[in-house]
Amino acid sequence: MKSLTPPTKEEMEELGPLFVGRWETGPSREWFVCCPFDIDARFNTYAPKGGSDAPYTSDAEADIVCCWCVGTHFASTSVTSDSGLAYKETALGPNSFKHGMQYKATGHASDASGRRTVTYEGIGQAGDNSRISTVCTYAFEKFGDASMTYEQTAPSKMTMRFRRVSRYPDERMMSDTFARKKNEPSAATLVTMTQSRA
């Protein structure tokens, strides 16, 4: 596996505004274990409100339908720390989708075309006590296009690909179901695993 060079705090402060906006997968079919799932996922990332140490925040949701299952709605909120070098995600939903995640930035690279990538690795624990491992890779092109590839590596493998459809987050794109889940008491009490910083 190719070794990654973590970004510096200064690099993340420079890159931070590129994360802001509305991101979507669009309707897609992904494979989870050996089953096909139809997924429509979206998230907003918001610019910091306050001083230079204020965090970036994100709201995310996904509608997930298995060909022989009742549809599932997944919702989460995230908040960054340490200038974006880390962030914590709290998700709500059915037991297997309810989880707490800790992410840290483990890679940053750029090339001659002006493309820059940032890699986050995350670990956490689902509501059914299974361990979750993920890798999220953001790619920012010189002329404004941006994408994010989400790869879950444990307990099962799954990949989703997002693209930034607007540099302006839009709270109206989030459903009423998301708003209800965000305000549930469990959103503030879900225990998350901690991840050591190298």
N, C-alpha and C positions, 0 to 999 in steps of 0.2 A: 504494500500500500504506500502511495506517495505521501511523504511527510508534509505536514501543513505548518505554515508560519502564522502564528496568531497575530491579529492586528494590534496596533498600539492604541492607547487611549486617544491620542491625537488623531489617528486615522479614523477611528470610529466617530469622533466628534465632527470630522469633515464629511464622513459618509452618511451620518444620521439623517439629514433631510431627504436622501434618496429613498429611504424606506417609507416615507409618508405617502399616503394615497389609498386608493381602492384597488384591491387585488381579487381576482376571480379565477376559478378553474373553468367555468362554463360547464354545461352538462358533459360528463365523461364516464366511461366505464373502466373501473379498476378491478384488479384481482386481489382478493384477500384470502390467504391460504389457497384453497382451490375453488373458491366461489366468486362469481362475478357480482360486482356491486356498481350500481349507478349512483354517482356522486356529483352533487352540485355544491361547491364550497366557495366561500367569499370571506374576506376580512378587510377591515379598515385599520390603518395605522395613523395615529394622530400625532401632530407636532407637540413638543413640550409646552405646557402652560405654566409660566412662572419664570424663575431665574435660570441660570446656566446649568444648575444641577437638577432641574426638573426632568422627570423621565418621559420617554415615549410610551404610549399606551396603544393597545390593539384590542379590537372586538372581532370575534370570528364565529362563523356558524357554517354548518354543512347539513344538507339533506341527503341521507344515505338509504338506498333501497336495494335489497337483495331480490333476485328474481322470484323467490318463493317466500319472502318475509314481509312483514309489515314495515313501513318506512320508519326510519329513526332520524331524530333531529339532534344535532350535536352543537354545543355552544361553548365558547371559552373567552376569557379575558386575559391579557398579558400586560406586564409592566417591566420596563427595563431598569437596570442599575449600572453603576460604574461606567457612565457615558455610552451605554449600549454594548459593553463587553459581556453582559449577561442579561438574562431576563427570566421571569417566572410566569408560567402559564397555569391558570386554574380553569378546568373544564367541567361542565355539568352535562348530565344526560343519563341514559341507562347505565347500570352498574359497570359494564365492561368499558364504557366510554368515559366514565367519570374518573378524572385523574388529576394529579398535580405533577408539573414538570419543571425542572430547572435546566436552563440552557446556558452555555457559555460559548463565546466566539473562539474558534480554534484555528481558523484559516482566513487569510486575506491574500489576494493575488491580483495582479494587473498585467496586461499584455500590450504589445505595440499598437493594437487597434484602439486602445483606450478603454477596453472592457475591464471591469473590476468585479471580483467575486468575493463574497463573504460567506464563510461556513460556520454554522452553529451546530454543536452536538448537545443532545439533551438526554437526560435520564429522569425517570419518574416511576410512579406506582399507580396502577389503576385501582378502581373501587373494589375489584375482585382480588386485589393483592398481587396481581401479576406485574412483573417488572417491564417497563417500557423503555426502549432506546430508539432515538430518532436522529436524523441528520437533515438539516435545512440549509440549502445552498441558494443564496441570492446572487443574481447576475445582473449587472448594470452596464448597459451599452453606452458608448460615447454619445450617441445622438438621441438618448432618452428612453429607449425601450428597456424594460426590466422584467425579470422573471424570477420565480422561486420554485425550487424542487424540494418537496417534502418526502423523505424516505423513512418509513418506520422499519427498523431492523429486528425488533423484538417486542412482544412475544411472537409475532408473525410479521411477514414482510408485506409492505404496501407502499405504493408511490403515488403522489399527486403532484401535478404541475400547475402552478399559478402564473398569471401574468398581471402586471400592473396596468389596469385599464384607465386609470386617471391618477394624476398627481394630487387630487383633492379627495379626501375621504368623504363619504356620503352616508350619514347615519340613517337616512331614509331607506337604504338598501337592506337594512337589518329587519328581520321579521318581528312581529308582536311576540312570538314564542321566545325569541332571543331575549327580548326586554323582560319577560316574566322570569326567565331562568336567571338572568343577571341579578335580579333583585331577590332571589331566594336566599334565605339565611345561610344555607350550606355553601354558598359561593364564598363566604368570608371565613368559613371554618374548616374547609377541606385541608387536611394535613398534606404537605408536600415533602418529598425526599430532598435532602440537601446534597449538593454536589461540591466536592472539594475543588479548589482552584489551584492549578499547577503553578 
